[in-house]
Amino acid sequence: MTDKEYQWMMDVANKSLEEAKKMTKEEALAHLMRCGHLDKDGNFTEPYKHLALVFKEIKPS
């Protein structure tokens, strides 16, 4: 990987992080549903069930 490619990846990651910090709880939950991490009831989908151990309760609005 070149320095230019590395810098591009870091810039993309930092931009994504900044955008995530601006999300409301509702927007974050909707994003996780669109990505397939959560179902419509706010439960983790099968590939992500292990994440439920980290979160006590997640309720979509």
Summary of the structure (lengths in Angstrom):
residues: 61
radius of gyration: 14.9
end to end distance: 42.3
largest distance: 43.7
contacts: 116
relative contact order: 0.12
helix: 62%
strand: 3%
